Amino acid sequence: GSFDPVHAGHLYVARAAREHAGLQEVIFVPAARPPHKPDRVLTPGDDRLALLEAALDGAVGMRLVDLELDREGPSYTIETVRALEDLFGGPDAVELHLILGGDNLPGLGSWREVEELLERATPLVVHREEDLEGALARVGEELPAHLEEKLRRGLIVVAPHPASSTTLREQLARGEDPGAHLPAGCMDIVRARGLYGWNC
C-alpha cells in the first residue's frame, strides 16, 4: 500500500486479517509507485518507511519489508509476491495471502497478471464498501469462476474504522493533531520532519 501516512485503520485491518485467516504474520510493503495512482505524488519513501517503523514497533505478528522502495518502476503486486516467495525460500516454502480493501475490487481485473497473482496469493478481502456484492460481481465478470469464488471465500466483514490517509493529510496540513488515528510514535516523526505541511 501507499501508507501515506500509515494510520490506525491499517493496523486494525491487519489484526482482523491475521485473526480471521490464522496468519503467522502480516507483512507491510510500502509502494514506491502505485500503478493505480499514476498522478499522485507520494511522500518520500524514507519518510513513509520511518512512519511505518514507528507504527509497527512492538506490534505482534506484523513486519515491515521495503523491497518495493528498492525496485525501479511501478510497484506491481505480482512482482512483490514473487519477490516475497524468493525471500522466504520459494513458493513451496511459504503460503502467501493478499489483504485487499473492498475498494480495490473495481479495478482488480486490470491489475498486472491478476490471475497468476490470485493463484499465488490467497486473497483476503476486507469489507469497506457499501456495495461489496456488486463489486464482487463486477470483478467476477473479468476473472475465471474459481478465482471469483476464491475472492468470495476470502471475504472478511469487520466494523468500519474511521481513519483514512486522506483525512490525516488534510488534518496535518491544517496543523491539527489527529490523535489516536495516527499510531503511537508517528506524530513525533511528522513534527521532526515537517511532513504533510505540518509546521506547528
MOVENDA-V529174 format. One record per pair of residues at least 6 apart in sequence whose C-alpha atoms are under 7 Angstrom apart, sorted by the first residue. I is the first residue (numbers start at 1). J is the second residue. D is the distance in Angstrom with one decimal. If there is no record, write none. Layout:
# MOVENDA-V529174
i = {I I}
j = {J J}
d = {D D}
This chain:
# MOVENDA-V529174
i = {1 1 1 2 2 3 3 4 4 4 4 5 5 6 6 6 7 7 7 7 7 7 8 8 8 8 9 9 14 18 18 24 25 25 25 26 26 26 27 27 27 27 28 28 28 29 29 29 29 30 30 30 31 31 31 32 32 32 32 33 33 33 34 34 35 35 35 45 51 51 54 54 55 55 55 55 56 68 68 76 78 78 78 85 85 88 96 96 97 97 97 97 98 98 98 98 99 99 99 100 100 100 100 101 101 101 101 102 102 102 102 102 102 103 103 105 105 105 106 106 108 109 109 109 118 123 123 124 124 124 125 125 125 125 126 126 126 127 127 127 128 140 163 168 169 171 171 172 172 172 173 173 173 175 175 175 191}
j = {29 30 31 30 31 30 48 42 43 48 165 48 165 51 52 165 163 164 165 181 182 183 163 181 182 183 161 163 26 25 26 61 61 62 63 61 62 63 62 63 64 65 63 64 65 64 65 66 68 66 68 69 68 69 75 45 68 69 75 73 74 75 74 75 74 75 76 69 186 189 185 186 183 184 185 186 62 75 80 112 112 113 117 91 94 94 121 122 121 122 123 124 121 122 123 124 123 124 125 123 124 125 126 125 126 127 128 125 126 127 128 129 132 128 129 135 136 139 135 139 139 139 142 143 147 151 154 154 155 156 151 154 155 156 155 156 157 156 157 158 160 148 181 178 196 177 178 196 197 198 196 197 198 198 199 200 198}
d = {6.4 5.3 5.5 5.5 5.2 6.3 6.7 6.9 6.5 6.3 6.0 6.4 5.6 6.8 6.3 6.9 6.5 6.9 6.7 5.7 4.9 6.0 6.4 5.0 5.8 5.7 5.6 5.4 6.4 6.8 6.6 6.5 4.3 5.3 7.0 6.2 4.8 6.2 5.9 4.8 5.7 6.6 6.1 4.8 6.2 6.3 5.3 5.7 6.8 6.3 6.6 7.0 5.5 6.3 5.8 6.6 5.8 4.9 6.0 6.9 4.7 5.3 6.0 5.4 5.5 6.4 6.8 6.5 5.3 6.8 5.4 5.8 5.2 6.2 6.7 6.5 6.6 6.1 7.0 6.7 6.9 6.8 5.4 5.2 6.7 6.4 4.9 6.4 4.6 4.4 5.6 6.7 5.6 5.9 4.7 5.9 6.0 4.8 6.1 6.9 6.0 4.8 6.1 5.7 4.9 6.5 6.3 5.9 5.7 5.2 5.3 5.6 6.5 6.7 6.2 6.0 6.7 6.4 5.8 6.2 6.7 5.9 5.7 6.9 6.9 5.9 5.7 4.4 5.9 6.7 6.8 5.7 4.7 5.8 6.1 4.8 6.1 6.0 5.0 6.4 6.4 5.0 5.6 6.5 5.8 6.9 6.6 6.0 6.6 5.6 5.6 4.6 5.5 5.7 6.9 6.2 6.6}
